[in-house]
Amino acid sequence: MIRTLVLLLAILTGGAAAAQGTGLYDVTGVASDDALFVRARPSNDGEVTGTLSHDAQGVHVSELSENGLWGRVDHDGAAGWVYLGYMEAQGAMDFPGTLDCNGTEPFWSLSIRPDSVTLDEMSGAGFDGTTGTRARADGRTNRWSLRAFDSGRSLTAVIVAQQCSDGMSDRSYPYTVDVILSEQDGHRHVSGCCALP
């Protein structure tokens, strides 16, 4: 029954969901005693890998299927594809308030919080600073920059809402990040992936 309903909705809407693009979405049109299936592939017959609650909000869609009717998500442990007919785009995305980021080779982690930014590196070097400016890129809805400062050093992070892989696991992250740490004797640049904590 659910398959038939999803297929019928796809035919009737003529792919209206495709025009929404990537970004933050809210689940809509799902009964309060039901949930939206997350599937292993963008198809009604894809294996169910998880669910989104009927009132889930702020679900990041990082990629669209070829036909534009399905979106790739990784939200509260549910990773896979959801039918966009049951999702409503929130519009331009705000800067994610908090993010946990990491990278490999060399291993590092970055914690972004409303008032602070902490970079930990295996070498023992790091950064523990106060958040400065946050801004969305002009003309873009899914890119932001962040500046932070610590004892004469500065850190710039450029975050993009797009699917990211750390290259060492099967986990898919919803954001990419480039981090530049500027010091008196030069700067270091690392890149990696981020997720909401």
N, C-alpha and C positions, 0 to 999 in steps of 0.2 A: 504494500500500500504506500509506504513512504517513498519507495523508488518511483512508483508511478506518479506520485504527487510532485516529486522533484523534477522528473522528466517533463511532465505537463507544464510545470511552472517555467522551465527553461524554454520550452517551445512558445508559450504564451508571451513571455517577456521579450522574446527575440534577442536574448543576450544583453538585456539592459544592464545587467550587473557588470558587464565588461567595461563599460565606460567609466567606472569608478576608479580604477587604477589601484596602485599599492598605497599603503598608509594605515591609519588606525580606523578600526571598524567597531560597531556595536552589533550584537546579535539582535535580530528583530523578527517578529512573526512566528516565534516558537512558543508553544503553549507552556504555561508555568510548570506543568508536571512532565515536561519533555526536555530534550536536550538536542543540540546540533551535533551530528556525527562529524568527527575528524577522520579522514580516510588516508590510507597509505598512498593512493594515487588519485588524480583528479577524475574520478568516475564513480557513478552510483554503485558499481560492483567492486570498488576498491575495499580492501579489508579495513574494518573500523579499528583505529588505533587509539581513539580517545573521544571525548565529548567536550563541548562547550556548554555552559549552563544557559538557560533560556534568556538570562539577563546579563550575560557577559559583556563588559565594556572595555574599550581600549585594547582590542585584539589587533596585533600588528600583522597585516598581510604584506609579506615581503616579495611575493612573486605571483603572477597570474598564469593560469594554464593557457595553452595555445589558443583555445576557443574563448578565453576570457571569462568563463563562467565559474571557475574555481580559483580560490586563493590559497597560497601556502601560508600556514600559521605555525607558531610555536608559542603556546600560551598556557601557563600553569601546568606544564607537563604534557600537554596535548600537542603533538607535532604531526603535521601532515596537511591535508587539503580539506577545505570546507567549501560548500556550495554558496556562492555569493548572493544568491537570491534571498538568503536569510541573514544577510549582513548589510549594514548601512554605514557608508563612509562618514567619518567625522569631519572631513574637510582638512584644511592645512593642519599638519601635526605640530603640536607644541614641543619644545625641547623636553626630552624625557627627564624628569626631575632627578631620578636616581638610576645609576647604571653600574653594573659590575662588568669590567672588561678584562681581557687577558690576551696574551700572545705567547708564541713559542719561538724558540731559537733566536734570541735568548728568551727564557721564560720570564714573564712579568705579569703584574696585575695592576689594574687601575680601578679605584673606587670613586665614583662621582656621586656626591651628595649635594643637597641644596646649598650648603655653605662651605663645603670643603672638597678637596681633591687629594687623594693619596695614591702615589705610584710606588709599588714595591718591585724590586728587581732582585734576581738571584745573586747578583754581584754584591748586594748589600747597599748599593746606591739607591736612592729613592727621592721622593718628593712628598712633602706634607704641607699643602698650601691652602690659602683662602680663595674661594671662587670669586672671580672677577666678572667679566661680561659673558653673557650667553646670547647668541644671536642666530636667527635662521638666515640661510643664504638668500640673497635677493633673487626673486623670481623662481625659487625652488620651495617645495613643500616638505621635502624629506632630508634636508641637510642642515646641520648646525655647526657652530663653532663655540668653543668654550675657552676662556683664558683664566689662569690661576697663577698666584704669586706666592713665593716662599723665599725669604732671606736673599734677595737680589737675583733670584732665578725666576724664570717664568715657564709655564707649561701651556701649550696650545693643543687642544684636541679637536679634530674634525670628525664628526659623527654622521654617518649616512644610514638611513633606514633601508637596508637591503640585506638579503640573505648572506650569511657569512659562515665559513667553515674554518675551524682552527687547524685543519690539516692533520690532526692527530687522533681525532675521534669521529664518531658518526653524528655527533650533535650539530644541529643547525642553530645558528644565532640570528636574531632579527636585525642586528646593527653591525656595521663595520666602523673601525676607528683608526685614525692616524694620530699619533701622539708625538709632539716635538717638545723636548725639554731643552730650553736655552740656558746656558751657563756662561760665565765669563770667558772660558777657554773654548767655546764652541757650542755645538748642540748635538743631540742624539735624536733619531727618528725611529720609532717602532710602529708597527701596525698590527691590528688584531681584530677581535670580535667582542661584542657587548650583548648583554641581556639585562632585562629588568630583574632586580634581586628577588 
